Amino acid sequence: MIRFNRTHLPYIWCFILLAIASPPAPVRAQTSPQHPNILLIIADDLGVDMTNGYQNNAVMPITPTLDSLQAAGVQFMNAWSTPVCTSTRAALMSAKYGVKTGVTGAPGNLDTSDISVFSELAALGNNLYAGAVIGKWHISLPTDYNHPQQHGIDYYEGVFEASVSDYYNWTKVSNGVTSTETTYATTYFTDQAISWVNAQTSPWFLWLAEVAPHSPFHTPPAGLYSIASTSTNQEKYIASIEAMDAEIGRLLANVSPAVLANTIIIYIGDNGTPGNLNYNYPQGHGKGSLYQGGVHVPMTVCGAGVSRINQQEEAMVFVSDIYATILEATGIPLDGGLYNGLSFHHLLSATGGVTRDYNYSEIISQNVEGWTIRQERYKLIEFADGTQEFYDLDNDPFETNDLIGSLTTAQDSIKLDLEQEAQAIRNGWSCRDHIKNGDEFRIDCGGTLCEPCAFNSSEEITNSTDLRLFPNPSKELLRVESATVNIQKVTVTTLAGKTLLEMDNLNRNSLSLDLSAIPNQVVLVQVHLGEQILHRKVVVR
């Protein structure tokens, strides 16, 4: 197997250069620049301490593929996951924190009432994208082998449990049907990924969830790793990372250059390195903990639409942000993001712009229960018994010096701010997350939780002959009629965005609104007509 280092031209871009030639006819549907393919790769139990480009350790896996992805795009230096795999996967799939889905640990179940990224992409993208999950699922409890299809996934093949019992002899689930598979798991997933991608005739979204390097610790097949000895668990762990890297490289090498040129690649770890294998972090600060060793994970994005090459990005991101970013990458506009996912799509082509002011994560498991939140420099952890810890990540990245009991006035103010933001997240919707969520009128304003929106009275209001509001001015009853499309929802707000009246689930072409309880003023009436939202000013007197 050929090995590369970071001084070589990243070989995935060799394929992209080849793609400048006319693409073969069978892959034309996958090569439209308006509709990039999405390849999301999730490593299992691999933190920043065992990933090149984050920390310097005496022994590190040799990973030319992952190194080349970093060199070909944007390496995110402050990405957070949850401390364990199930809650991370649920956040990725739903764009919601565990307090919203109920999936706060492992195992857990992501209910179908939470709209998956696959279902959202199908609904908003007119079913243009084919979608598949290959590899680890682990968000179904009790086990339901049809769970992926219930979440809008066209094709599923992989492992439903936390890990395989044996990498060379494991239970496979293929679209609801179980069987025994004896091909090395990492190799098998790669074979299926290659086969599925090359069979597509439309843009696609592949969620490739590796089980490596999760236990059981093992020696991979010869030729997939370079470490000289695999006699210890640490050495086996490194070997399985190298094998995963080699197989990801094989996947990329077996995708048409033209298709690869139109594919955005997102790589992320699902949680930190297991505590008995990690480097640098104190004991108890690895996988399953709220410390950096449990939630700080590697993440890289490269490929189609990524013009920042070989750059590091310091902005905070959370795994749920991938959901919103995928939607925006496929041409779906969002108001900042969706649910608890803030899009970082703009960071793929430029620095700056709106990014997270806070990163939040949580866990409820047999060993630990609590939450953590950070801002640019400081991090607060609160456990279920009310115990708190406070760290300066700039000066103490491995969290060895808890500052509780010796806070300065400025630090105490920051701690209070972090507490308030965490409670806003845990009890409702944040008004400082840069996402229009909950019942907000605009991003972070209006609705029941946020401050009223500042509204420019000269702002143009959408007009349409399809909608009639009369009489205007109105004193008591306001009649709303649509000539063509049924009215789904009507909201009456002040010009500052405070909700005064709301009627939902209407599905009719006319109704009367009782405005008698609204004081004299100019109000804004929002009428939802299918996918269209129309606005009209109405005088109440």
Secondary structure, 3 states (H helix, E strand, C coil): CCCCCCCCCCHHHHHHHHCCCCCCHHHHHHCCCCCCEEEEEEECCCCHHHCCCCCCCCCCCCCHHHHHHHHCEEEEEEEECCCCHHHHHHHHHHCCCHHHHCCCCCCCCCCCCCCCHHHHHHHHCCCCCEEEEEEECCCCCCCCCCHHHHCCCCEEEEECCCCCCCCCCEEEEECCEEEEECCCHHHHHHHHHHHHHHCCCCCEEEEEECCCCCCCCCCCCCCCCCCCCCCCHHHHHHHHHHHHHHHHHHHHHCCCHHHHHCEEEEEEECCCCCCCCCCCCCCCCCCCCCCHHHHEEEEEEEECCCCCCCEEEEEEEECCHHHHHHHHHCCCCCCCEECCEECCHHHHCCCCCCCCCCEEEEEECCCCEEEEEECCCEEEEEECCCCEEEEECCCCCCCCCCCCCCCCHHHHHHHHHHHHHHHHHHHCCCCCCCCCCCCCCECCECCCCCCCCCCCCCCCCCCCCCEEEECCCECCEEEEEECCCCEEEEEEEECCCCEEEEECCCCECEEEEECCCCCCEEEEEEEEECCEEEEEEEEEC
